[in-house]
Amino acid sequence: MRAEIFTFILAVFVLAGFVKGVIGLGLPTISMGLLALVMPPIEAAALLVLPSLLTNVWQMFSGPALASAIKRLWPMMLAICAGTWAESGLMTGAYAPFMTALLGVTLLLYALSGFMAFRFQVARRCESWVGPLVGGVTGIITAATGVFVVPAVPYLQAIGLEKDDLVQALGLSFTVSTLALAVNVLHAGATGGLLVVTTLAALAAAIGGMAIGRALRSRLPPLAFRRCFFGGLALLGLYLIIGAWR
């Protein structure tokens, strides 16, 4: 691996970790979006697995409501795994050239939803079928792009979880998605000695970025940061779409 690409990877994970430290999510979204500029999606997903898993496990255990979250969300979690594994070949083979474009569309839609502050409500009685549906779609998008925020995050915001419970539920969803994605990565054989070294360096960069993000969280104007964050995602999404089209 060339030195400039290695440096770029570390910079990406510092940035992604910083964003996660500030707002609690964004590590897979930013990492996959930027890494797709210099490597195939399956290799980017392989680099993402360990940093994403460890940071999300910590988030999952950061509150007292894990048992209730599992009890409420287990059908959605099973559907995430099923959707991810059912479409395990989307990042490789003949489909690979189209996955960057799909990632761009995902980033753009996510950014637009953030700008619009779009929220919807899901009644408790509907969770038994809406949850698995959302999980299955999230799994398919995870298999195709390595990004597992859409539509899982809007759904978890829509079922009325309180702030701390929402953060913990997000950690649970992201952890399950990361583990399911890891199975696909291993099945595709996108691992190796050099990748392990790079992954460990990426993990250290992500943790460092998270530490900086936490330190600055209380000092940054939330609205201004939100606009910059979603604006950057929208531009990145458009760039990936245009590049794939050309």
CYANA upper distance limits for C-alpha pairs under 8 A (distance plus 0.5 A):
  1 MET  CA      5 ILE  CA      7.34
  1 MET  CA      6 PHE  CA      7.22
  2 ARG  CA      6 PHE  CA      6.86
  3 ALA  CA      7 THR  CA      6.61
  4 GLU  CA      8 PHE  CA      6.60
  5 ILE  CA      9 ILE  CA      6.66
  5 ILE  CA     38 VAL  CA      8.02
  6 PHE  CA     10 LEU  CA      6.90
  6 PHE  CA    198 THR  CA      7.96
  7 THR  CA     11 ALA  CA      6.73
  8 PHE  CA     12 VAL  CA      6.65
  9 ILE  CA     13 PHE  CA      6.91
  9 ILE  CA     35 LEU  CA      7.49
  9 ILE  CA    202 ALA  CA      7.46
 10 LEU  CA     14 VAL  CA      6.71
 10 LEU  CA    201 ALA  CA      7.52
 10 LEU  CA    202 ALA  CA      6.03
 10 LEU  CA    205 ALA  CA      6.33
 11 ALA  CA     15 LEU  CA      6.71
 11 ALA  CA    205 ALA  CA      8.02
 12 VAL  CA     16 ALA  CA      6.55
 12 VAL  CA     30 ILE  CA      8.09
 12 VAL  CA     31 SER  CA      6.58
 12 VAL  CA     34 LEU  CA      7.36
 12 VAL  CA     35 LEU  CA      7.98
 13 PHE  CA     17 GLY  CA      6.24
 13 PHE  CA     27 LEU  CA      8.08
 13 PHE  CA     31 SER  CA      6.91
 13 PHE  CA    202 ALA  CA      6.36
 13 PHE  CA    203 LEU  CA      8.06
 13 PHE  CA    205 ALA  CA      6.05
 13 PHE  CA    206 ALA  CA      5.28
 13 PHE  CA    209 GLY  CA      7.71
 14 VAL  CA     18 PHE  CA      6.51
 14 VAL  CA    205 ALA  CA      5.38
 14 VAL  CA    206 ALA  CA      5.41
 14 VAL  CA    207 ILE  CA      8.12
 14 VAL  CA    208 GLY  CA      6.98
 14 VAL  CA    209 GLY  CA      4.82
 14 VAL  CA    210 MET  CA      8.11
 15 LEU  CA     19 VAL  CA      6.81
 15 LEU  CA     30 ILE  CA      8.49
 15 LEU  CA    206 ALA  CA      8.09
 15 LEU  CA    209 GLY  CA      6.65
 16 ALA  CA     20 LYS  CA      6.78
 16 ALA  CA     26 GLY  CA      6.86
 16 ALA  CA     27 LEU  CA      5.05
 16 ALA  CA     28 PRO  CA      8.06
 16 ALA  CA     30 ILE  CA      6.15
 16 ALA  CA     31 SER  CA      6.61
 16 ALA  CA    206 ALA  CA      7.15
 16 ALA  CA    209 GLY  CA      7.57
 17 GLY  CA     21 GLY  CA      6.54
 17 GLY  CA     26 GLY  CA      8.48
 17 GLY  CA     27 LEU  CA      6.36
 17 GLY  CA    205 ALA  CA      7.93
 17 GLY  CA    206 ALA  CA      4.78
 17 GLY  CA    207 ILE  CA      6.72
 17 GLY  CA    208 GLY  CA      7.63
 17 GLY  CA    209 GLY  CA      4.83
 17 GLY  CA    210 MET  CA      4.93
 17 GLY  CA    213 GLY  CA      7.84
 18 PHE  CA     22 VAL  CA      6.85
 18 PHE  CA    206 ALA  CA      7.82
 18 PHE  CA    208 GLY  CA      8.24
 18 PHE  CA    209 GLY  CA      4.57
 18 PHE  CA    210 MET  CA      5.01
 18 PHE  CA    211 ALA  CA      7.66
 18 PHE  CA    212 ILE  CA      6.53
 18 PHE  CA    213 GLY  CA      4.82
 18 PHE  CA    214 ARG  CA      8.14
 19 VAL  CA     23 ILE  CA      6.61
 19 VAL  CA     24 GLY  CA      7.88
 19 VAL  CA     25 LEU  CA      7.47
 19 VAL  CA     26 GLY  CA      6.64
 19 VAL  CA     27 LEU  CA      7.50
 19 VAL  CA    209 GLY  CA      8.24
 19 VAL  CA    210 MET  CA      7.69
 19 VAL  CA    213 GLY  CA      6.78
 20 LYS  CA     24 GLY  CA      5.00
 20 LYS  CA     25 LEU  CA      4.98
 20 LYS  CA     26 GLY  CA      5.91
 20 LYS  CA     27 LEU  CA      6.25
 20 LYS  CA    210 MET  CA      6.70
 20 LYS  CA    213 GLY  CA      7.67
 21 GLY  CA     25 LEU  CA      8.21
 21 GLY  CA    209 GLY  CA      7.70
 21 GLY  CA    210 MET  CA      4.68
 21 GLY  CA    211 ALA  CA      7.06
 21 GLY  CA    212 ILE  CA      7.75
 21 GLY  CA    213 GLY  CA      4.80
 21 GLY  CA    214 ARG  CA      5.32
 21 GLY  CA    217 ARG  CA      7.92
 22 VAL  CA    210 MET  CA      8.01
 22 VAL  CA    213 GLY  CA      5.22
 22 VAL  CA    214 ARG  CA      6.01
 22 VAL  CA    216 LEU  CA      7.69
 22 VAL  CA    217 ARG  CA      5.40
 23 ILE  CA    217 ARG  CA      8.30
 24 GLY  CA    167 VAL  CA      7.94
 26 GLY  CA     30 ILE  CA      6.39
 27 LEU  CA     31 SER  CA      6.39
 27 LEU  CA     52 SER  CA      7.42
 28 PRO  CA     32 MET  CA      6.29
 28 PRO  CA     48 LEU  CA      7.27
 28 PRO  CA     52 SER  CA      7.28
 28 PRO  CA    146 GLY  CA      7.67
 28 PRO  CA    147 VAL  CA      6.18
 28 PRO  CA    148 PHE  CA      8.03
 29 THR  CA     33 GLY  CA      6.56
 29 THR  CA    107 LEU  CA      7.82
 29 THR  CA    147 VAL  CA      6.05
 29 THR  CA    148 PHE  CA      8.39
 29 THR  CA    149 VAL  CA      8.08
 30 ILE  CA     34 LEU  CA      6.59
 30 ILE  CA    233 LEU  CA      8.01
 31 SER  CA     35 LEU  CA      6.32
 31 SER  CA     44 ALA  CA      8.26
 31 SER  CA     48 LEU  CA      7.63
 32 MET  CA     36 ALA  CA      6.33
 32 MET  CA     41 PRO  CA      7.76
 32 MET  CA     44 ALA  CA      6.60
 32 MET  CA     45 ALA  CA      7.40
 32 MET  CA     48 LEU  CA      8.13
 32 MET  CA    145 THR  CA      8.06
 32 MET  CA    146 GLY  CA      7.12
 32 MET  CA    147 VAL  CA      7.45
 33 GLY  CA     37 LEU  CA      7.79
 33 GLY  CA    103 LEU  CA      7.53
 33 GLY  CA    104 GLY  CA      7.88
 33 GLY  CA    107 LEU  CA      8.22
 33 GLY  CA    236 LEU  CA      7.40
 33 GLY  CA    237 GLY  CA      7.95
 33 GLY  CA    240 LEU  CA      8.43
 34 LEU  CA     38 VAL  CA      8.23
 34 LEU  CA    236 LEU  CA      8.22
 35 LEU  CA     39 MET  CA      6.63
 35 LEU  CA     41 PRO  CA      8.24
 35 LEU  CA     44 ALA  CA      6.28
 36 ALA  CA     40 PRO  CA      6.54
 36 ALA  CA     41 PRO  CA      6.19
 36 ALA  CA     44 ALA  CA      7.11
 36 ALA  CA    100 THR  CA      7.24
 37 LEU  CA    240 LEU  CA      8.25
 39 MET  CA     43 GLU  CA      7.02
 39 MET  CA     44 ALA  CA      7.00
 40 PRO  CA     44 ALA  CA      6.94
 40 PRO  CA     96 ALA  CA      8.11
 41 PRO  CA     45 ALA  CA      6.57
 41 PRO  CA     91 MET  CA      6.66
 41 PRO  CA     96 ALA  CA      7.94
 41 PRO  CA     99 MET  CA      7.80
 41 PRO  CA    100 THR  CA      7.59
 41 PRO  CA    145 THR  CA      7.36
 41 PRO  CA    146 GLY  CA      8.02
 42 ILE  CA     46 ALA  CA      6.75
 42 ILE  CA     91 MET  CA      6.08
 42 ILE  CA     92 THR  CA      7.33
 42 ILE  CA    185 VAL  CA      7.28
 42 ILE  CA    188 ALA  CA      8.47
 42 ILE  CA    190 ALA  CA      7.27
 43 GLU  CA     47 LEU  CA      6.93
 43 GLU  CA    190 ALA  CA      6.52
 44 ALA  CA     48 LEU  CA      6.76
 45 ALA  CA     49 VAL  CA      6.77
 45 ALA  CA    146 GLY  CA      6.16
 45 ALA  CA    181 LEU  CA      8.31
 45 ALA  CA    185 VAL  CA      7.63
 46 ALA  CA    182 ALA  CA      7.83
 46 ALA  CA    185 VAL  CA      6.45
 46 ALA  CA    190 ALA  CA      6.84
 46 ALA  CA    191 THR  CA      7.36
 47 LEU  CA     51 PRO  CA      8.31
 47 LEU  CA    195 LEU  CA      7.65
 47 LEU  CA    198 THR  CA      7.87
 47 LEU  CA    199 THR  CA      5.68
 47 LEU  CA    202 ALA  CA      7.88
 48 LEU  CA     52 SER  CA      6.34
 48 LEU  CA    199 THR  CA      8.03
 49 VAL  CA     53 LEU  CA      6.36
 49 VAL  CA    178 THR  CA      6.59
 49 VAL  CA    179 LEU  CA      8.23
 49 VAL  CA    181 LEU  CA      7.99
 49 VAL  CA    182 ALA  CA      6.65
 50 LEU  CA     54 LEU  CA      6.67
 50 LEU  CA    199 THR  CA      7.47
 50 LEU  CA    200 LEU  CA      8.44
 50 LEU  CA    203 LEU  CA      7.36
 51 PRO  CA     55 THR  CA      6.71
 51 PRO  CA    199 THR  CA      8.10
 51 PRO  CA    202 ALA  CA      7.42
 51 PRO  CA    203 LEU  CA      5.13
 51 PRO  CA    206 ALA  CA      7.15
 52 SER  CA     56 ASN  CA      6.46
 52 SER  CA    175 THR  CA      8.28
 52 SER  CA    178 THR  CA      7.32
 53 LEU  CA     57 VAL  CA      6.49
 53 LEU  CA    174 PHE  CA      8.32
 53 LEU  CA    175 THR  CA      6.27
 53 LEU  CA    178 THR  CA      6.41
 53 LEU  CA    179 LEU  CA      7.77
 54 LEU  CA     58 TRP  CA      6.86
 55 THR  CA     59 GLN  CA      6.90
 55 THR  CA    207 ILE  CA      8.43
 56 ASN  CA     60 MET  CA      6.48
 56 ASN  CA    171 GLY  CA      5.51
 56 ASN  CA    172 LEU  CA      7.87
 56 ASN  CA    174 PHE  CA      6.68
 56 ASN  CA    175 THR  CA      5.96
 57 VAL  CA     61 PHE  CA      6.86
 57 VAL  CA    171 GLY  CA      7.00
 57 VAL  CA    172 LEU  CA      7.92
 57 VAL  CA    175 THR  CA      6.50
 58 TRP  CA     62 SER  CA      6.66
 58 TRP  CA    171 GLY  CA      8.22
 59 GLN  CA    167 VAL  CA      7.70
 59 GLN  CA    168 GLN  CA      6.58
 59 GLN  CA    170 LEU  CA      8.49
 59 GLN  CA    171 GLY  CA      5.47
 59 GLN  CA    172 LEU  CA      8.38
 60 MET  CA     66 LEU  CA      7.56
 60 MET  CA    167 VAL  CA      8.25
 60 MET  CA    168 GLN  CA      5.36
 60 MET  CA    169 ALA  CA      7.37
 60 MET  CA    170 LEU  CA      7.84
 60 MET  CA    171 GLY  CA      4.62
 60 MET  CA    172 LEU  CA      5.58
 60 MET  CA    175 THR  CA      8.01
 61 PHE  CA     66 LEU  CA      7.35
 61 PHE  CA    168 GLN  CA      7.51
 61 PHE  CA    171 GLY  CA      8.40
 62 SER  CA    168 GLN  CA      7.07
 63 GLY  CA    164 ASP  CA      7.52
 63 GLY  CA    165 ASP  CA      7.90
 63 GLY  CA    168 GLN  CA      6.80
 65 ALA  CA     69 ALA  CA      6.65
 65 ALA  CA    165 ASP  CA      6.90
 65 ALA  CA    168 GLN  CA      7.82
 66 LEU  CA     70 ILE  CA      6.68
 66 LEU  CA    168 GLN  CA      7.31
 66 LEU  CA    169 ALA  CA      7.95
 66 LEU  CA    172 LEU  CA      8.40
 67 ALA  CA     71 LYS  CA      6.73
 68 SER  CA     72 ARG  CA      6.61
 69 ALA  CA     73 LEU  CA      6.33
 69 ALA  CA     74 TRP  CA      8.48
 69 ALA  CA    165 ASP  CA      8.29
 69 ALA  CA    168 GLN  CA      8.36
 69 ALA  CA    169 ALA  CA      6.52
 69 ALA  CA    172 LEU  CA      8.44
 70 ILE  CA     74 TRP  CA      5.78
 70 ILE  CA    172 LEU  CA      8.34
 73 LEU  CA     77 MET  CA      6.83
 73 LEU  CA    131 GLY  CA      7.80
 74 TRP  CA     78 LEU  CA      6.69
 75 PRO  CA     79 ALA  CA      6.74
 75 PRO  CA    128 SER  CA      8.05
 75 PRO  CA    131 GLY  CA      7.26
 75 PRO  CA    132 PRO  CA      6.06
 76 MET  CA     80 ILE  CA      6.72
 76 MET  CA    131 GLY  CA      5.38
 76 MET  CA    132 PRO  CA      4.79
 76 MET  CA    133 LEU  CA      7.96
 76 MET  CA    134 VAL  CA      7.46
 76 MET  CA    135 GLY  CA      5.16
 76 MET  CA    136 GLY  CA      8.02
 77 MET  CA     81 CYS  CA      7.03
 77 MET  CA    132 PRO  CA      8.16
 77 MET  CA    135 GLY  CA      6.85
 77 MET  CA    173 SER  CA      7.17
 77 MET  CA    176 VAL  CA      7.09
 77 MET  CA    177 SER  CA      8.49
 78 LEU  CA     82 ALA  CA      6.71
 78 LEU  CA    132 PRO  CA      8.11
 78 LEU  CA    135 GLY  CA      8.03
 79 ALA  CA     83 GLY  CA      6.47
 79 ALA  CA    132 PRO  CA      5.77
 79 ALA  CA    133 LEU  CA      7.84
 79 ALA  CA    135 GLY  CA      5.31
 79 ALA  CA    136 GLY  CA      5.20
 79 ALA  CA    139 GLY  CA      7.62
 80 ILE  CA     84 THR  CA      6.57
 80 ILE  CA    132 PRO  CA      8.25
 80 ILE  CA    135 GLY  CA      4.89
 80 ILE  CA    136 GLY  CA      5.52
 80 ILE  CA    137 VAL  CA      7.96
 80 ILE  CA    138 THR  CA      6.53
 80 ILE  CA    139 GLY  CA      4.77
 80 ILE  CA    140 ILE  CA      8.28
 80 ILE  CA    176 VAL  CA      8.09
 80 ILE  CA    177 SER  CA      6.99
 80 ILE  CA    180 ALA  CA      8.25
 81 CYS  CA     85 TRP  CA      6.57
 81 CYS  CA    136 GLY  CA      8.25
 81 CYS  CA    139 GLY  CA      6.69
 81 CYS  CA    176 VAL  CA      7.84
 81 CYS  CA    177 SER  CA      7.36
 81 CYS  CA    180 ALA  CA      5.90
 82 ALA  CA     86 ALA  CA      6.37
 82 ALA  CA    136 GLY  CA      7.21
 82 ALA  CA    139 GLY  CA      7.43
 83 GLY  CA     87 GLU  CA      6.95
 83 GLY  CA    135 GLY  CA      7.93
 83 GLY  CA    136 GLY  CA      5.15
 83 GLY  CA    137 VAL  CA      7.18
 83 GLY  CA    138 THR  CA      7.79
 83 GLY  CA    139 GLY  CA      4.68
 83 GLY  CA    140 ILE  CA      5.36
 83 GLY  CA    143 ALA  CA      8.15
 84 THR  CA     88 SER  CA      6.67
 84 THR  CA    136 GLY  CA      8.18
 84 THR  CA    138 THR  CA      8.38
 84 THR  CA    139 GLY  CA      4.60
 84 THR  CA    140 ILE  CA      5.62
 84 THR  CA    141 ILE  CA      8.12
 84 THR  CA    142 THR  CA      6.59
 84 THR  CA    143 ALA  CA      5.31
 84 THR  CA    177 SER  CA      8.39
 84 THR  CA    180 ALA  CA      6.80
 84 THR  CA    181 LEU  CA      7.15
 84 THR  CA    184 ASN  CA      8.26
 85 TRP  CA    139 GLY  CA      8.24
 85 TRP  CA    143 ALA  CA      7.71
 85 TRP  CA    180 ALA  CA      7.47
 85 TRP  CA    181 LEU  CA      8.36
 85 TRP  CA    183 VAL  CA      8.25
 85 TRP  CA    184 ASN  CA      7.16
 86 ALA  CA    140 ILE  CA      8.19
 87 GLU  CA    140 ILE  CA      6.63
 87 GLU  CA    143 ALA  CA      6.39
 87 GLU  CA    144 ALA  CA      7.88
 88 SER  CA    143 ALA  CA      6.12
 88 SER  CA    144 ALA  CA      8.24
 88 SER  CA    184 ASN  CA      5.97
 89 GLY  CA     93 GLY  CA      7.71
 89 GLY  CA     95 TYR  CA      8.25
 89 GLY  CA    143 ALA  CA      8.18
 89 GLY  CA    184 ASN  CA      8.45
 89 GLY  CA    188 ALA  CA      8.44
 90 LEU  CA     95 TYR  CA      6.03
 90 LEU  CA     96 ALA  CA      6.98
 90 LEU  CA     99 MET  CA      7.78
 90 LEU  CA    143 ALA  CA      6.84
 90 LEU  CA    144 ALA  CA      5.50
 91 MET  CA     95 TYR  CA      6.86
 91 MET  CA     96 ALA  CA      5.35
 91 MET  CA     99 MET  CA      6.84
 91 MET  CA    143 ALA  CA      7.48
 91 MET  CA    144 ALA  CA      5.99
 91 MET  CA    145 THR  CA      7.59
 92 THR  CA     96 ALA  CA      5.32
 92 THR  CA    188 ALA  CA      8.21
 95 TYR  CA     99 MET  CA      7.22
 96 ALA  CA    100 THR  CA      8.03
 97 PRO  CA    101 ALA  CA      8.29
 97 PRO  CA    244 ALA  CA      7.85
 98 PHE  CA    102 LEU  CA      6.95
 98 PHE  CA    244 ALA  CA      7.68
 99 MET  CA    103 LEU  CA      6.57
 99 MET  CA    144 ALA  CA      6.50
 99 MET  CA    145 THR  CA      6.58
100 THR  CA    104 GLY  CA      6.74
100 THR  CA    145 THR  CA      7.74
100 THR  CA    240 LEU  CA      6.82
100 THR  CA    241 ILE  CA      7.78
100 THR  CA    244 ALA  CA      7.11
101 ALA  CA    105 VAL  CA      6.83
101 ALA  CA    240 LEU  CA      6.35
101 ALA  CA    241 ILE  CA      5.15
101 ALA  CA    242 ILE  CA      8.42
101 ALA  CA    243 GLY  CA      8.40
101 ALA  CA    244 ALA  CA      5.96
101 ALA  CA    245 TRP  CA      8.03
102 LEU  CA    106 THR  CA      6.64
102 LEU  CA    144 ALA  CA      8.21
102 LEU  CA    145 THR  CA      7.49
102 LEU  CA    241 ILE  CA      8.08
103 LEU  CA    107 LEU  CA      6.66
103 LEU  CA    144 ALA  CA      8.39
103 LEU  CA    145 THR  CA      5.85
103 LEU  CA    147 VAL  CA      8.20
103 LEU  CA    237 GLY  CA      7.67
103 LEU  CA    240 LEU  CA      8.05
104 GLY  CA    108 LEU  CA      6.62
104 GLY  CA    236 LEU  CA      7.55
104 GLY  CA    237 GLY  CA      4.30
104 GLY  CA    238 LEU  CA      6.67
104 GLY  CA    239 TYR  CA      7.88
104 GLY  CA    240 LEU  CA      5.52
104 GLY  CA    241 ILE  CA      5.69
105 VAL  CA    109 LEU  CA      6.62
105 VAL  CA    237 GLY  CA      6.56
105 VAL  CA    238 LEU  CA      8.07
105 VAL  CA    241 ILE  CA      7.27
106 THR  CA    110 TYR  CA      6.58
106 THR  CA    150 VAL  CA      7.94
106 THR  CA    237 GLY  CA      7.90
107 LEU  CA    111 ALA  CA      6.55
107 LEU  CA    233 LEU  CA      6.40
107 LEU  CA    234 ALA  CA      6.85
107 LEU  CA    236 LEU  CA      8.00
107 LEU  CA    237 GLY  CA      5.59
108 LEU  CA    112 LEU  CA      6.66
108 LEU  CA    233 LEU  CA      7.05
108 LEU  CA    234 ALA  CA      5.16
108 LEU  CA    235 LEU  CA      8.19
108 LEU  CA    236 LEU  CA      8.35
108 LEU  CA    237 GLY  CA      5.47
108 LEU  CA    238 LEU  CA      7.29
109 LEU  CA    113 SER  CA      6.68
109 LEU  CA    234 ALA  CA      8.39
110 TYR  CA    114 GLY  CA      6.77
110 TYR  CA    150 VAL  CA      7.53
110 TYR  CA    230 PHE  CA      8.45
111 ALA  CA    115 PHE  CA      6.78
111 ALA  CA    230 PHE  CA      5.19
111 ALA  CA    231 GLY  CA      7.32
111 ALA  CA    233 LEU  CA      6.33
111 ALA  CA    234 ALA  CA      5.88
112 LEU  CA    116 MET  CA      6.66
112 LEU  CA    230 PHE  CA      7.96
112 LEU  CA    234 ALA  CA      7.75
113 SER  CA    117 ALA  CA      6.41
113 SER  CA    118 PHE  CA      5.99
114 GLY  CA    118 PHE  CA      7.36
114 GLY  CA    230 PHE  CA      6.88
115 PHE  CA    227 ARG  CA      7.53
115 PHE  CA    230 PHE  CA      7.24
119 ARG  CA    154 PRO  CA      7.59
119 ARG  CA    157 GLN  CA      8.04
119 ARG  CA    158 ALA  CA      7.17
120 PHE  CA    154 PRO  CA      8.35
120 PHE  CA    158 ALA  CA      5.95
121 GLN  CA    158 ALA  CA      4.98
121 GLN  CA    159 ILE  CA      6.64
121 GLN  CA    160 GLY  CA      8.02
122 VAL  CA    126 CYS  CA      7.12
122 VAL  CA    127 GLU  CA      7.49
122 VAL  CA    155 TYR  CA      8.21
122 VAL  CA    158 ALA  CA      6.06
122 VAL  CA    159 ILE  CA      5.75
123 ALA  CA    127 GLU  CA      7.32
123 ALA  CA    159 ILE  CA      7.35
124 ARG  CA    159 ILE  CA      7.51
126 CYS  CA    130 VAL  CA      6.47
127 GLU  CA    131 GLY  CA      5.65
127 GLU  CA    159 ILE  CA      8.47
128 SER  CA    132 PRO  CA      7.62
129 TRP  CA    133 LEU  CA      6.85
130 VAL  CA    134 VAL  CA      6.58
131 GLY  CA    135 GLY  CA      6.56
131 GLY  CA    155 TYR  CA      8.32
132 PRO  CA    136 GLY  CA      6.52
133 LEU  CA    137 VAL  CA      6.86
134 VAL  CA    138 THR  CA      6.52
134 VAL  CA    151 PRO  CA      6.72
134 VAL  CA    152 ALA  CA      6.81
134 VAL  CA    155 TYR  CA      7.79
135 GLY  CA    139 GLY  CA      6.56
135 GLY  CA    151 PRO  CA      8.49
135 GLY  CA    152 ALA  CA      7.23
136 GLY  CA    140 ILE  CA      6.83
137 VAL  CA    141 ILE  CA      6.77
137 VAL  CA    151 PRO  CA      7.74
138 THR  CA    142 THR  CA      6.51
138 THR  CA    148 PHE  CA      6.42
138 THR  CA    149 VAL  CA      7.89
138 THR  CA    150 VAL  CA      6.50
138 THR  CA    151 PRO  CA      6.35
138 THR  CA    152 ALA  CA      6.62
139 GLY  CA    143 ALA  CA      6.64
139 GLY  CA    148 PHE  CA      7.73
139 GLY  CA    177 SER  CA      7.64
140 ILE  CA    144 ALA  CA      6.72
141 ILE  CA    145 THR  CA      6.31
141 ILE  CA    146 GLY  CA      7.69
141 ILE  CA    147 VAL  CA      7.26
141 ILE  CA    148 PHE  CA      7.21
141 ILE  CA    150 VAL  CA      8.15
142 THR  CA    146 GLY  CA      5.03
142 THR  CA    147 VAL  CA      5.58
142 THR  CA    148 PHE  CA      5.53
142 THR  CA    177 SER  CA      7.75
142 THR  CA    181 LEU  CA      7.43
143 ALA  CA    181 LEU  CA      7.04
143 ALA  CA    184 ASN  CA      7.99
146 GLY  CA    181 LEU  CA      7.63
148 PHE  CA    152 ALA  CA      7.58
148 PHE  CA    174 PHE  CA      7.41
148 PHE  CA    177 SER  CA      7.04
149 VAL  CA    153 VAL  CA      5.82
149 VAL  CA    174 PHE  CA      8.38
150 VAL  CA    154 PRO  CA      7.56
151 PRO  CA    155 TYR  CA      6.75
152 ALA  CA    156 LEU  CA      6.70
152 ALA  CA    173 SER  CA      8.10
153 VAL  CA    157 GLN  CA      6.74
153 VAL  CA    170 LEU  CA      7.52
154 PRO  CA    158 ALA  CA      6.66
155 TYR  CA    159 ILE  CA      7.05
156 LEU  CA    160 GLY  CA      8.10
156 LEU  CA    161 LEU  CA      7.67
156 LEU  CA    166 LEU  CA      7.36
156 LEU  CA    169 ALA  CA      7.91
156 LEU  CA    170 LEU  CA      7.89
157 GLN  CA    161 LEU  CA      7.17
157 GLN  CA    166 LEU  CA      7.53
161 LEU  CA    165 ASP  CA      6.25
161 LEU  CA    166 LEU  CA      5.74
162 GLU  CA    166 LEU  CA      6.28
163 LYS  CA    167 VAL  CA      6.88
164 ASP  CA    168 GLN  CA      6.83
165 ASP  CA    169 ALA  CA      6.52
166 LEU  CA    170 LEU  CA      6.55
167 VAL  CA    171 GLY  CA      6.80
168 GLN  CA    172 LEU  CA      6.82
169 ALA  CA    173 SER  CA      6.69
170 LEU  CA    174 PHE  CA      6.49
171 GLY  CA    175 THR  CA      6.46
172 LEU  CA    176 VAL  CA      6.76
173 SER  CA    177 SER  CA      6.63
174 PHE  CA    178 THR  CA      6.49
175 THR  CA    179 LEU  CA      6.74
176 VAL  CA    180 ALA  CA      6.66
177 SER  CA    181 LEU  CA      6.57
178 THR  CA    182 ALA  CA      6.55
179 LEU  CA    183 VAL  CA      7.08
180 ALA  CA    184 ASN  CA      7.36
181 LEU  CA    185 VAL  CA      6.78
182 ALA  CA    186 LEU  CA      6.65
183 VAL  CA    187 HIS  CA      6.59
184 ASN  CA    188 ALA  CA      6.65
185 VAL  CA    189 GLY  CA      6.87
185 VAL  CA    190 ALA  CA      6.25
185 VAL  CA    191 THR  CA      8.15
186 LEU  CA    190 ALA  CA      6.81
186 LEU  CA    191 THR  CA      7.41
191 THR  CA    195 LEU  CA      6.54
191 THR  CA    196 VAL  CA      7.75
192 GLY  CA    196 VAL  CA      6.74
193 GLY  CA    197 VAL  CA      7.13
194 LEU  CA    198 THR  CA      6.80
195 LEU  CA    199 THR  CA      6.41
196 VAL  CA    200 LEU  CA      6.73
197 VAL  CA    201 ALA  CA      6.84
198 THR  CA    202 ALA  CA      6.57
199 THR  CA    203 LEU  CA      6.60
200 LEU  CA    204 ALA  CA      6.85
201 ALA  CA    205 ALA  CA      6.72
202 ALA  CA    206 ALA  CA      6.58
203 LEU  CA    207 ILE  CA      6.68
204 ALA  CA    208 GLY  CA      6.64
205 ALA  CA    209 GLY  CA      6.60
206 ALA  CA    210 MET  CA      6.61
207 ILE  CA    211 ALA  CA      6.75
208 GLY  CA    212 ILE  CA      6.92
209 GLY  CA    213 GLY  CA      6.61
210 MET  CA    214 ARG  CA      6.58
211 ALA  CA    215 ALA  CA      6.77
212 ILE  CA    216 LEU  CA      6.78
213 GLY  CA    217 ARG  CA      6.30
214 ARG  CA    218 SER  CA      8.36
216 LEU  CA    220 LEU  CA      6.84
220 LEU  CA    224 ALA  CA      8.35
220 LEU  CA    225 PHE  CA      7.39
221 PRO  CA    225 PHE  CA      6.75
222 PRO  CA    226 ARG  CA      6.50
223 LEU  CA    227 ARG  CA      6.76
224 ALA  CA    228 CYS  CA      6.81
225 PHE  CA    229 PHE  CA      6.46
226 ARG  CA    230 PHE  CA      6.65
227 ARG  CA    231 GLY  CA      6.27
228 CYS  CA    232 GLY  CA      6.48
229 PHE  CA    233 LEU  CA      6.87
230 PHE  CA    234 ALA  CA      6.62
231 GLY  CA    235 LEU  CA      6.81
232 GLY  CA    236 LEU  CA      6.59
233 LEU  CA    237 GLY  CA      6.50
234 ALA  CA    238 LEU  CA      6.71
235 LEU  CA    239 TYR  CA      6.63
236 LEU  CA    240 LEU  CA      6.77
237 GLY  CA    241 ILE  CA      6.71
238 LEU  CA    242 ILE  CA      6.57
239 TYR  CA    243 GLY  CA      6.50
240 LEU  CA    244 ALA  CA      6.58
241 ILE  CA    245 TRP  CA      6.62
242 ILE  CA    246 ARG  CA      6.64
